[in-house]
Amino acid sequence: MPGNGHGYAGQILPTETVEQLRRLLGNEAVLCEGAAFAEFRDPFEGPDAQDHVPGVVVQPASVEEVQAVVRLAGEQGFHLWTSSMGRNYGYGGSAPVVSGAVVLNFRRMNRILEIDARQGHVQIEPGVSFRQLYDTLRAQDVPLMMSVPDLGWGSIIGNALDHGYGYGVMGDHAGALCGLEVVLAVGSHAGPGGFGPSLDELFKQSNLGIVTKAGLWMMPRPEVFAIGTIQCMKEADIIPLIDMLRSLLQEGVLQGIPMIVGTPQEDEAADPGQGAFTLAKLKTVLRPGRWNVRLGLYGPAEMVAARRAILARALSAIPGAELELRTYPGTAGPEEVEPRDYISAGIPNQVLLDRLKGVFGQSFGHMDFSPVLPCSGEAALRLDRAVRAVAERHGLIGPVGMLVNQRSMVAACMLMFDAADPARVAAARTAMQALYEQARGWGCAPYRAHVALADQALGAFSFNNHALGRTYGRLKQAFDPAGILSPGNHGIWPEGARG
Ligand SMILES: Cc1cc2nc3c(=O)[nH]c(=O)nc-3n(C[C@H](O)[C@H](O)[C@H](O)COP(=O)(O)OP(=O)(O)OC[C@H]3O[C@@H](n4cnc5c(N)ncnc54)[C@H](O)[C@@H]3O)c2cc1C
C-alpha cells in the first residue's frame, strides 16, 4: 500500500482491531466491504484506485463511542479520518490522505438537540444534513431561514468546518458556527469557550480535534424574499459588474453571497471536450449570458423593494444588463418556489447534481478549483482565461464561478470529466495541479483542496519559509503528536513528520 512523503505509510488494520471496533460499536456500525463501504471512497476514483482508500468505516452513535474509538486508536496507533456525511465531493469525499485510515463517520449521530427560534440558534450533531434540518424546521413551522450550499445532502457541520458556503444572509457557514464540542486525540472532550481566547477556529479546516456538537446561528424567516439573476452579455461587463456588487455588499444593500457564473461564448468548432463532456453540452446547463449572477434579497417587503430599486438603479450603468427577480412570501416552500430559485430560498435540493448527471451521465465526475481572489473584474477575467486555457490543454471542460464577498471572491470552478475513465481522472488532477501553480503566481491559494493536493495547497503559503505550515505542525504536535486524527488533512502533519 503506498505511503507518502511524510513517513506515514498506508495502514492495514489487524483483524483483531476490527473485532474490537465491532465490540465497541456493534456490528452494524463497522463497514468493511460492499456498497455501504464503497460510498466512503473518493466517488470519482475507480474501484482500482490505490491511493487515499479508507481501510474500515466506523459509525459511532454517541460522544462516548467516539471517545472509545479515539482511545483505541491512540493505544494501537492507527489513524482515523473524520467525516460527517462524507459528501465533500470534488475534494475527495471521505477519502483519507493516508490510505487504510479508519473513517470515523457521523451519519448515525444526527440529532437536532435544540431549536431556539427567539435567539435564532440551533444545536446539532455532525450527522444532521441540510435537508434534515430544513424538514424539521418546516414540520414544526419554526420561523427561521436556512442558508444552503448547492447540494442539500451534506452535513451542516462538515460543510461549515470545511469553510463551505451557502448563498443566503448566513452564507458564510463557518462564521455561523457558534460553540463547538470537540473530542481531542487523547479522547477527552471540551465544551465551547467563553472566557479567554476562542479556540473554535482551531477546529475548522484542521485535524486537531473531532467536532461532535455545534451551535449554529440562523436568520429569522423574512417577510418576503426576492430571488433571481442579473445577466450581462459582454465580456468587459464583468469589470463594472463586480465593482457594483462589491459596493452594494459593503453598503449593506445586497445580502448573502451573490454567485457569478461565466458562460463561454465560443462556437462548437472550438470545443475542447472529449466524449460526452463537451462545451456544447455544458452550455445546456448554464445560463445564456456571458456573466450570470444568482442573488437573493431578504427582509420586510418595504426593505426588499428598496434594495431592489437601488440595485436596478446601479445596474442601469451597465448597458444591456438585465435584472430578473421573483418575489415570494417568507413562508414559501418547495411547492411555491421555482426549482431554479431553491438555493437562494434556503431550500436544500439536488437539482444541480441531477441536471449534471442527466446531461453528462451517471459517471459524471469533477474536481474543484477554488482560490480566494481579489474582488475585481480583472481578477475574474484572469481566472476565466486561466481555467479555460488549462482545461483546454487537458481536453477538459468546466464552468467558471465566483462567490462574491465584500472584500474578496472565492472561485468555484469545476473541472468535469468521465469518472469511469482513469485517464480522464488523471488528466483532471494534472490540470488541477497546473491551476494551483497558476494561482500561486497570482499570490493566491485555494481555500479548499482535494485530499490528494492538500500539501500542495498549503505549500502556497510560503511567507517566511512556510511559517504558517510550520506553526500548524507545532499545534498538531501539541494536540496529537502521534498523528492519530486525520493526518495530512489540509496539509497538517505533526511537527516531526517528514515534509
Ligand atoms: C454539484 C456540487 C455542488 C456543490 N456546491 C457547493 C456549495 O455551493 N458550497 C459548498 O460549500 N460546497 C459545495 N459542494 C462541495 C460539497 O459537496 C459540500 O461542501 C458538502 O456539504 C461537503 O460534504 P459534507 O457536508 O458531507 O462534509 P464532510 O465530507 O463530512 O466533511 C468535510 C470536511 O470537514 C472535515 N470534517 C467533517 N466532519 C468533521 C467533524 N465532525 N470534525 C472535524 N472535522 C470534520 C472532514 O475531514 C472534511 O475535511 C458542491 C459539490 C457538488 C458535487
The ligand as an SDF file (V2000), in Angstrom:
LIG
                    3D

 53 58  0  0  0  0  0  0  0  0999 V2000
  -22.5580   19.8140   -7.7130 C   0  0  0  0  0  0  0  0  0  0  0  0
  -21.9030   20.2370   -6.4240 C   0  0  0  0  0  0  0  0  0  0  0  0
  -22.1520   21.4890   -5.8830 C   0  0  0  0  0  0  0  0  0  0  0  0
  -21.5490   21.8830   -4.6840 C   0  0  0  0  0  0  0  0  0  0  0  0
  -21.8440   23.1200   -4.1810 N   0  0  0  0  0  0  0  0  0  0  0  0
  -21.2820   23.5250   -3.0330 C   0  0  0  0  0  0  0  0  0  0  0  0
  -21.6000   24.8060   -2.4880 C   0  0  0  0  0  0  0  0  0  0  0  0
  -22.4160   25.5300   -3.0400 O   0  0  0  0  0  0  0  0  0  0  0  0
  -20.9930   25.1920   -1.3320 N   0  0  0  0  0  0  0  0  0  0  0  0
  -20.1140   24.3840   -0.6940 C   0  0  0  0  0  0  0  0  0  0  0  0
  -19.6090   24.7730    0.3680 O   0  0  0  0  0  0  0  0  0  0  0  0
  -19.7910   23.1630   -1.1750 N   0  0  0  0  0  0  0  0  0  0  0  0
  -20.3460   22.7090   -2.3270 C   0  0  0  0  0  0  0  0  0  0  0  0
  -20.0310   21.4690   -2.8240 N   0  0  0  0  0  0  0  0  0  0  0  0
  -18.9950   20.6670   -2.1260 C   0  0  0  0  0  0  0  0  0  0  0  0
  -19.5370   19.6300   -1.0970 C   0  0  0  0  0  0  0  0  0  0  0  0
  -20.4060   18.7350   -1.7250 O   0  0  0  0  0  0  0  0  0  0  0  0
  -20.2660   20.2360    0.0930 C   0  0  0  0  0  0  0  0  0  0  0  0
  -19.4680   21.2270    0.7060 O   0  0  0  0  0  0  0  0  0  0  0  0
  -20.6560   19.1860    1.1330 C   0  0  0  0  0  0  0  0  0  0  0  0
  -21.5870   19.7540    2.0330 O   0  0  0  0  0  0  0  0  0  0  0  0
  -19.4820   18.6740    1.9230 C   0  0  0  0  0  0  0  0  0  0  0  0
  -19.7790   17.3920    2.3790 O   0  0  0  0  0  0  0  0  0  0  0  0
  -20.1840   17.0720    3.8800 P   0  0  0  0  0  0  0  0  0  0  0  0
  -21.0620   18.1490    4.3360 O   0  0  0  0  0  0  0  0  0  0  0  0
  -20.7400   15.7070    3.9010 O   0  0  0  0  0  0  0  0  0  0  0  0
  -18.7830   17.1910    4.6590 O   0  0  0  0  0  0  0  0  0  0  0  0
  -17.7420   16.0260    5.0360 P   0  0  0  0  0  0  0  0  0  0  0  0
  -17.2930   15.3180    3.7990 O   0  0  0  0  0  0  0  0  0  0  0  0
  -18.2830   15.1730    6.1060 O   0  0  0  0  0  0  0  0  0  0  0  0
  -16.5430   16.8860    5.6640 O   0  0  0  0  0  0  0  0  0  0  0  0
  -15.8890   17.9330    5.0260 C   0  0  0  0  0  0  0  0  0  0  0  0
  -14.5200   18.1960    5.6830 C   0  0  0  0  0  0  0  0  0  0  0  0
  -14.6560   18.5340    7.0590 O   0  0  0  0  0  0  0  0  0  0  0  0
  -13.9710   17.5940    7.9060 C   0  0  0  0  0  0  0  0  0  0  0  0
  -14.9200   17.2080    8.9590 N   0  0  0  0  0  0  0  0  0  0  0  0
  -16.1650   16.7030    8.7230 C   0  0  0  0  0  0  0  0  0  0  0  0
  -16.7800   16.4700    9.8740 N   0  0  0  0  0  0  0  0  0  0  0  0
  -15.9290   16.8140   10.8530 C   0  0  0  0  0  0  0  0  0  0  0  0
  -16.0270   16.7850   12.2650 C   0  0  0  0  0  0  0  0  0  0  0  0
  -17.1340   16.3690   12.8710 N   0  0  0  0  0  0  0  0  0  0  0  0
  -14.9500   17.2110   12.9950 N   0  0  0  0  0  0  0  0  0  0  0  0
  -13.8210   17.6620   12.3740 C   0  0  0  0  0  0  0  0  0  0  0  0
  -13.6860   17.7120   11.0320 N   0  0  0  0  0  0  0  0  0  0  0  0
  -14.7260   17.2930   10.2780 C   0  0  0  0  0  0  0  0  0  0  0  0
  -13.6650   16.3980    7.0060 C   0  0  0  0  0  0  0  0  0  0  0  0
  -12.4920   15.7180    7.4150 O   0  0  0  0  0  0  0  0  0  0  0  0
  -13.5230   17.0380    5.6600 C   0  0  0  0  0  0  0  0  0  0  0  0
  -12.2110   17.5820    5.5300 O   0  0  0  0  0  0  0  0  0  0  0  0
  -20.6460   21.0250   -4.0130 C   0  0  0  0  0  0  0  0  0  0  0  0
  -20.4060   19.7540   -4.5640 C   0  0  0  0  0  0  0  0  0  0  0  0
  -21.0340   19.3570   -5.7400 C   0  0  0  0  0  0  0  0  0  0  0  0
  -20.7930   17.9710   -6.2580 C   0  0  0  0  0  0  0  0  0  0  0  0
  1  2  1  0
  2  3  1  0
  2 52  2  0
  3  4  2  0
  4  5  1  0
  4 50  1  0
  5  6  2  0
  6  7  1  0
  6 13  1  0
  7  8  2  0
  7  9  1  0
  9 10  1  0
 10 11  2  0
 10 12  1  0
 12 13  2  0
 13 14  1  0
 14 15  1  0
 14 50  1  0
 15 16  1  0
 16 17  1  0
 16 18  1  0
 18 19  1  0
 18 20  1  0
 20 21  1  0
 20 22  1  0
 22 23  1  0
 23 24  1  0
 24 25  2  0
 24 26  1  0
 24 27  1  0
 27 28  1  0
 28 29  2  0
 28 30  1  0
 28 31  1  0
 31 32  1  0
 32 33  1  0
 33 34  1  0
 33 48  1  0
 34 35  1  0
 35 36  1  0
 35 46  1  0
 36 37  1  0
 36 45  1  0
 37 38  2  0
 38 39  1  0
 39 40  1  0
 39 45  2  0
 40 41  1  0
 40 42  2  0
 42 43  1  0
 43 44  2  0
 44 45  1  0
 46 47  1  0
 46 48  1  0
 48 49  1  0
 50 51  2  0
 51 52  1  0
 52 53  1  0
M  END
$$$$
